[in-house]
Amino acid sequence: MLIGYARVSTRDQEGHLQLDALREAGCGKIFEETASGARRERPELNAALEFMRADDTLVVWKLDRLARSTRQLLETIEQLSSQHMGFKA
């Protein structure tokens, strides 16, 4: 199953472009969040990761929606990989 994750940084931003792209990509479930990329704690991202099962794929509109740094991005992708889950941006 494709699992979408959309994040906007502020309440003034709109996530409709992300949501439209995730729906068009075929995501069966989408988790939305309003949180700064600098924050490590993201409840909706955690919920998406907990929802996922082996062979599921996490889908984001752009890499910066998932992680603020290369290190954070790699850690998340390694976590997915170790649980036999995929990633797509």
N, C-alpha and C positions, 0 to 999 in steps of 0.2 A: 504494500500500500504506500502511496505517496502521502507524506505528512507535511503540510505547509507551515511555515513560521514567518509571520510578518511583524515588524517592529517599527514604530515611529518614535522619534526622540522627544517630542513635545506634544501636548494636547492640541496645539495649533496646526500641526501637520496632519495630513490626511493619508491614510494607507490604502486608498482605493486602487491605485496603480498596482501596488503589491498584491492586493487581494485578487484583482482581476487576472494578473499574471499567474498566480498560484492556482486559481480555478481553471484557467486555460491549460495549465500544465497537467491537470488531471488529479489534483490533490483531493483525497477523499475526506480529509479533516484538516482544518486550518486553525492554528493558534495565533491570536493577535495580542500585541503588547504595546504599551506606551512606557518606554523606559530609555534612559540615556545609555548609549553604547558603552560608556565608561563604567557603568554599574555591573558588578559581577553577578549579583543576585537578580535573576529574571524569572519570576514565578511561571509565566506562560511557556518560556523555553524549557524550564524544568518539567512542566506538565507534558509538553510535547515529547521530550526524551523519555519520560516514564511511560507514556502511552505507546511508544513504538515497540515493535517486536522484531525478531530476526527477519531479515529480508525486506523490511520497510526501508524507505528512503526519506530523509529529511530534505525538504526543498525550500530554498530561500530565493528572493528576487535578486538580491545582490549580496556579495560577501560581507559588506559592511553592515548588513542587517543582522547578521549572526554574531560577528565579533568585531571588536575595536582594534585588536592587534593580531599580528601574524601568530604569535604564541597562543593566544586565546583560540584562534581559528584552528590551529593544528591540534590543540588539546581536545577540542570538541570533535574534530574529524577522527582522531585516534580513538576516542571513547566510542564513537559510532562503529568504527571498524572492528574494535575488539568485541563488540556485541553482534557482529555480522549484519550491520546496518549500513546503508549507503548514504551518500550526500550528493546533492545537486544544486547548483546555483545558476 
